[in-house]
Amino acid sequence: MSATIAIEIPREIVHVTRMGPQALKRELAVYLFEQGKISFGKARELAEMTVWEFQQLLGYKRIPIHYDLADYEEDLATLKELEQL
């Protein structure tokens, strides 16, 4: 079950930033991802974007995708398993 919460943002902030609710959600998603608070998948869901769109957004903002040696080794093992099928 998924639950949501509402956050109140003063109109002045919306006016000053010239950002609508969707753009603010995307900025929050990018920030939380960049800080390592949420995963790529959760950030993408919060931003309501496809994988490709969110990757492009991160690239545009010059934010690297967190991908370490453990991730690489896991991907490599998965590829080897798929070769055996």
PyMOL commands that set and color helices and strands:
alter all, ss='L'
color gray80, all
select helices_A, chain A and resi 11-17+21-34+40-47+51-60+69-84
alter helices_A, ss='H'
color red, helices_A
deselect
rebuild
show_as cartoon
